[in-house]
Amino acid sequence: MDEVHEFCLRVLGGSALADEAAAQARATSDGDRIALLTAAAEACRERAERRDGAASTDQSGPAAAEHLGDGPPGLSASVARELAEATARLPERQREALALRELLRLSYEQIARVLRIEPAAVAPLLARARLRLRAERRGAGPDSSGGCLERDRALRVLACRQDSEPLSAEDDTWLLAHMAVCPACETAHAAMLEASVCYRAWPHG
């Protein structure tokens, strides 16, 4: 897999724009994996802004449905199309984070470096991206907290636990107790896992 090109395809959708972004990244980076992916993310944003500015009246969103992978026909192709269309409706940062984690398996520290954000922001970003992807795939409404006052903490800790990122003993103990009494966060946990499984099953281009 050409991971730079695949990342650009997942973020931009259309193959021509992804080709341009990947080529620009290779031309402007020093070859280090993280530097190359950082350059790719920046190149994708440039093209997304240019595309969105040129087609401001187009409500279809990024053309991610063009990229279906090379899997067998039938179920694989339809699942790929569904995922592409759902992913295209996510905010750009969420598309980037999902590709970096679910496709390229970067750590939270590496994702933070590529996206130029604080490491503490990665878990909430991935949690929201997974919930949004699952909602878009199912045609559901926005995720609801279900009245949980600890929602943000729960999502952060759930994401870290799901991705085997370091957790304090306090957070780990708290999460287990919280999940036992909060159906809304239990549902969110299942939704996040479902989104990850589906995204990882998306055939590579």
Secondary structure by P-SEA (a helix, b strand, c coil): caaaaaaaaaacccaaaaaaaaaaaaacccccaaaaaaaaaaaaaaaaaaaaaaccccccccccccccccccccaaaaaaaaaaaaaaaccaaaaaaaaacccccccaaaaaaaacccccaaaaaaaaaaaaaaaaaacccccccccccaaaaaaaaaaaaaacccccaaaaaaaaaaaaccaaaaaaaaaaaaaaaaaaacccc
